Amino acid sequence: MLESAMSSAPSITDTLRITHAMLKAVRKAVADGGHIEDLREIDALVGVAQAETERRLEQELKNSAR
């Protein structure tokens, strides 16, 4: 049972891609909502998370190309 659950789990690369898209959507929602000044700290934290996700995704893609 554990094996079948693990085999259907997304790869780390897929998870990073999904996470990146979600973080990008969050930042867009904050900007589009016109609340960027009120939510500056949240936007900054989400931006850091987005940048880290990009870094990890690049690292994973580089490692998988080897």
RAFENUR-V614406 format. One record per run of one state. SS is the DSSP state (H for helix, E for strand, - for the rest). FROM is the first residue (numbers start at 1). LEN is the number of residues. If there is no record, write none. Layout:
BEGIN
ss = {SS	SS}
from = {FROM	FROM}
len = {LEN	LEN}
END
This chain:
BEGIN
ss = {-	H	-	H	-	H	-}
from = {1	2	8	12	33	40	65}
len = {1	6	4	21	7	25	2}
END
